[in-house]
Amino acid sequence: MEEYHNPNEGSFNAEEADTIVKECIENIIGGTDYSQNQVNKWTASIVERCLAQLVKQGKAYKYIVTCAVMQKTGAGLHSANSCYWDTSMDGSCTVRWENRTMYCIVSVFAVGV
């Protein structure tokens, strides 16, 4: 008898989320230079597209996505997060992406439902 595997079972796949986030960033700001006038649009588009792609997988998670875009000026940027949750199911990943003129940091938090 064939064993049934529920795709909604198991822990959060951070590698899969990492790939989704990188594709979203590349599609939205990949080849462009930093522009103060575009940052709000870019960050909104990145979080919306990441969220849509994650939800499309049909897994039993609630997602939280954050995005920061920063111009490369030589200034420092430090960031941290901490979560109190079920480590066997829930998870997170943070992607640091950069091009010639800017940095983009996206964090995804997945909480099982």
Short mmCIF file of the C-alpha atoms (twelve columns), coordinates in Angstrom:
data_MODEL
# 
_entry.id   MODEL 
# 
loop_
_atom_site.group_PDB 
_atom_site.id 
_atom_site.type_symbol 
_atom_site.label_atom_id 
_atom_site.label_alt_id 
_atom_site.label_comp_id 
_atom_site.label_asym_id 
_atom_site.label_seq_id 
_atom_site.Cartn_x 
_atom_site.Cartn_y 
_atom_site.Cartn_z 
_atom_site.pdbx_PDB_model_num 
ATOM 1   C CA . MET A 1   0.000  0.000  0.000   1 
ATOM 2   C CA . GLU A 2   1.307  3.439  -0.935  1 
ATOM 3   C CA . GLU A 3   2.121  5.767  1.946   1 
ATOM 4   C CA . TYR A 4   0.384  9.138  1.843   1 
ATOM 5   C CA . HIS A 5   2.573  12.136 2.559   1 
ATOM 6   C CA . ASN A 6   0.842  15.379 3.488   1 
ATOM 7   C CA . PRO A 7   2.810  18.275 1.914   1 
ATOM 8   C CA . ASN A 8   1.677  20.508 4.788   1 
ATOM 9   C CA . GLU A 9   3.524  18.392 7.332   1 
ATOM 10  C CA . GLY A 10  7.107  18.939 8.356   1 
ATOM 11  C CA . SER A 11  9.186  21.892 9.311   1 
ATOM 12  C CA . PHE A 12  9.646  25.181 7.488   1 
ATOM 13  C CA . ASN A 13  11.938 24.873 4.478   1 
ATOM 14  C CA . ALA A 14  14.288 27.852 4.794   1 
ATOM 15  C CA . GLU A 15  16.214 26.984 1.612   1 
ATOM 16  C CA . GLU A 16  13.024 27.041 -0.447  1 
ATOM 17  C CA . ALA A 17  12.021 30.393 1.066   1 
ATOM 18  C CA . ASP A 18  15.527 31.742 0.432   1 
ATOM 19  C CA . THR A 19  15.222 30.894 -3.283  1 
ATOM 20  C CA . ILE A 20  11.775 32.509 -3.515  1 
ATOM 21  C CA . VAL A 21  12.986 35.705 -1.836  1 
ATOM 22  C CA . LYS A 22  16.079 36.003 -4.050  1 
ATOM 23  C CA . GLU A 23  13.958 35.590 -7.197  1 
ATOM 24  C CA . CYS A 24  11.522 38.270 -6.004  1 
ATOM 25  C CA . ILE A 25  14.314 40.745 -5.235  1 
ATOM 26  C CA . GLU A 26  16.036 40.094 -8.572  1 
ATOM 27  C CA . ASN A 27  12.772 40.556 -10.483 1 
ATOM 28  C CA . ILE A 28  11.983 43.865 -8.797  1 
ATOM 29  C CA . ILE A 29  15.317 45.650 -8.290  1 
ATOM 30  C CA . GLY A 30  17.917 43.346 -9.854  1 
ATOM 31  C CA . GLY A 31  19.345 45.584 -12.535 1 
ATOM 32  C CA . THR A 32  18.466 49.015 -11.193 1 
ATOM 33  C CA . ASP A 33  20.426 51.662 -9.320  1 
ATOM 34  C CA . TYR A 34  19.327 52.999 -5.940  1 
ATOM 35  C CA . SER A 35  16.655 55.684 -6.193  1 
ATOM 36  C CA . GLN A 36  15.178 57.396 -3.140  1 
ATOM 37  C CA . ASN A 37  11.948 57.991 -5.079  1 
ATOM 38  C CA . GLN A 38  11.507 54.271 -5.772  1 
ATOM 39  C CA . VAL A 39  12.374 52.726 -2.388  1 
ATOM 40  C CA . ASN A 40  8.842  52.698 -0.956  1 
ATOM 41  C CA . LYS A 41  7.480  51.098 -4.115  1 
ATOM 42  C CA . TRP A 42  10.293 48.538 -4.215  1 
ATOM 43  C CA . THR A 43  9.960  47.461 -0.590  1 
ATOM 44  C CA . ALA A 44  6.159  47.140 -0.882  1 
ATOM 45  C CA . SER A 45  6.486  45.142 -4.115  1 
ATOM 46  C CA . ILE A 46  9.134  42.834 -2.660  1 
ATOM 47  C CA . VAL A 47  7.142  41.955 0.473   1 
ATOM 48  C CA . GLU A 48  3.900  41.510 -1.501  1 
ATOM 49  C CA . ARG A 49  5.510  39.275 -4.132  1 
ATOM 50  C CA . CYS A 50  7.391  37.204 -1.543  1 
ATOM 51  C CA . LEU A 51  4.209  36.731 0.454   1 
ATOM 52  C CA . ALA A 52  2.207  35.744 -2.638  1 
ATOM 53  C CA . GLN A 53  4.859  33.207 -3.719  1 
ATOM 54  C CA . LEU A 54  5.108  31.695 -0.234  1 
ATOM 55  C CA . VAL A 55  1.325  31.402 0.157   1 
ATOM 56  C CA . LYS A 56  1.069  29.865 -3.331  1 
ATOM 57  C CA . GLN A 57  2.958  26.829 -1.996  1 
ATOM 58  C CA . GLY A 58  -0.155 25.912 -0.043  1 
ATOM 59  C CA . LYS A 59  1.612  25.075 3.204   1 
ATOM 60  C CA . ALA A 60  -0.015 25.482 6.613   1 
ATOM 61  C CA . TYR A 61  1.826  28.630 7.689   1 
ATOM 62  C CA . LYS A 62  1.158  32.228 8.522   1 
ATOM 63  C CA . TYR A 63  3.925  34.382 7.082   1 
ATOM 64  C CA . ILE A 64  5.482  37.664 8.115   1 
ATOM 65  C CA . VAL A 65  7.819  39.314 5.588   1 
ATOM 66  C CA . THR A 66  9.971  42.396 6.202   1 
ATOM 67  C CA . CYS A 67  12.168 44.269 3.761   1 
ATOM 68  C CA . ALA A 68  14.787 46.997 4.106   1 
ATOM 69  C CA . VAL A 69  16.549 48.705 1.201   1 
ATOM 70  C CA . MET A 70  19.603 50.831 1.915   1 
ATOM 71  C CA . GLN A 71  21.818 52.853 -0.384  1 
ATOM 72  C CA . LYS A 72  25.492 51.849 -0.389  1 
ATOM 73  C CA . THR A 73  27.219 54.805 1.225   1 
ATOM 74  C CA . GLY A 74  29.708 53.074 3.492   1 
ATOM 75  C CA . ALA A 75  27.424 53.404 6.524   1 
ATOM 76  C CA . GLY A 76  26.884 50.400 8.783   1 
ATOM 77  C CA . LEU A 77  23.634 48.512 9.181   1 
ATOM 78  C CA . HIS A 78  23.039 46.038 11.986  1 
ATOM 79  C CA . SER A 79  19.887 44.011 12.395  1 
ATOM 80  C CA . ALA A 80  18.692 41.183 14.630  1 
ATOM 81  C CA . ASN A 81  15.520 39.255 15.365  1 
ATOM 82  C CA . SER A 82  14.439 36.747 17.944  1 
ATOM 83  C CA . CYS A 83  11.444 34.425 18.042  1 
ATOM 84  C CA . TYR A 84  9.743  32.423 20.758  1 
ATOM 85  C CA . TRP A 85  7.966  29.599 18.949  1 
ATOM 86  C CA . ASP A 86  7.822  25.893 18.108  1 
ATOM 87  C CA . THR A 87  11.217 25.231 16.533  1 
ATOM 88  C CA . SER A 88  10.074 21.850 15.172  1 
ATOM 89  C CA . MET A 89  7.520  23.526 12.858  1 
ATOM 90  C CA . ASP A 90  8.113  27.273 12.727  1 
ATOM 91  C CA . GLY A 91  11.086 28.918 11.116  1 
ATOM 92  C CA . SER A 92  12.642 31.949 9.526   1 
ATOM 93  C CA . CYS A 93  15.183 32.980 6.966   1 
ATOM 94  C CA . THR A 94  16.936 36.256 6.211   1 
ATOM 95  C CA . VAL A 95  18.298 37.102 2.779   1 
ATOM 96  C CA . ARG A 96  20.975 39.743 2.318   1 
ATOM 97  C CA . TRP A 97  21.162 40.829 -1.309  1 
ATOM 98  C CA . GLU A 98  23.239 43.567 -2.861  1 
ATOM 99  C CA . ASN A 99  24.134 45.145 -6.155  1 
ATOM 100 C CA . ARG A 100 26.494 47.973 -7.063  1 
ATOM 101 C CA . THR A 101 24.424 50.720 -5.397  1 
ATOM 102 C CA . MET A 102 22.259 49.191 -2.646  1 
ATOM 103 C CA . TYR A 103 21.611 46.494 -0.093  1 
ATOM 104 C CA . CYS A 104 18.314 44.681 0.375   1 
ATOM 105 C CA . ILE A 105 17.574 42.626 3.493   1 
ATOM 106 C CA . VAL A 106 14.426 40.506 3.562   1 
ATOM 107 C CA . SER A 107 13.325 38.382 6.520   1 
ATOM 108 C CA . VAL A 108 10.610 35.733 6.348   1 
ATOM 109 C CA . PHE A 109 8.978  34.319 9.469   1 
ATOM 110 C CA . ALA A 110 6.774  31.247 9.090   1 
ATOM 111 C CA . VAL A 111 4.450  30.236 11.925  1 
ATOM 112 C CA . GLY A 112 2.556  26.958 11.640  1 
ATOM 113 C CA . VAL A 113 -1.234 27.052 11.909  1 
# 
